[in-house]
């Protein structure tokens, strides 16, 4: 029994390519299911991928050492006048 050119092509090229594609498809679908069902809800994964937005608090007007220093100077100046 002799094999034709098409049989050699199928045996040597197409079968391995289909096998590799099937493996990648299996891995990708497993990752997608794991992502949608489990990984999205894990806080560490949310933080790494930037999925969890932290609430931004407005900064107070007197938040630092300099503002406290100058506010005490103003109260001292107004008290001395």
N, C-alpha and C positions, 0 to 999 in steps of 0.2 A: 504494500500500500504506500503510494507516494503522496506527499503533501504538496499542495499547490502554493503559489506565491501568496495568495490571500490567507491561507492557513498559517504560513510562517509569520506573516504580518500580524495576524490576530494573536498568535501564540507568543511572539516576542515583544510586540509593542502595545497592542491594545489591552490585552489582559492585565499586564502590570499597571498600566495607566488607570484603568477602571478600578483596580484593587486599591491603588493609592488614593484615588478620588473618593472611593467609598469609605476608607479609613478617615480621611480628612472631614468628610461629611458627618460621620459618626461622632468624631471629636467635637466638631463645631456645634452640632445639635445638642450634645451633652453639655457643653459650656453654656449655650444659650438657655437651656432649661435650668441649669444650676444658677445662672445669673438672675433669671426672672423669678425663680422660686425661693432662693436662699440668699445669695450674695448681696442683693440689693438692700437687704434688711440688716446686714452686719455693719455696725457703726464704723469699724476700722476701714472697711472697703468704701463706705460712703465718704469718709474723710480723705482717703487716698485719691479717689476719682472726683472729688469735688461735688458730690451729689447732695451733701447736706449743707444747706446755706445757714450760716450763723447769723443770728439777728444782730444788726448793727445798732449800737446804742449811741445816741448823740453825745458828744463830749461836752462836759460842763465848762462854763466860761472860766471858772476859777479852778483849774485842775492841777496846776504845777506849783513848784516852790516860788517861782518869780511872781506869780499872781498873788500868792499869799503874802509875800514880802511887801509888794507894792500896796496891797490893801491895808496892811498894818501901818505902813508909812502914811497913807491917806488918813487913816483914823487918828493917828498921832498928830498929824498936821491940823486936822480939823478940830481936835480937842485942844490944841495949844493956842488956837486963834480965838 
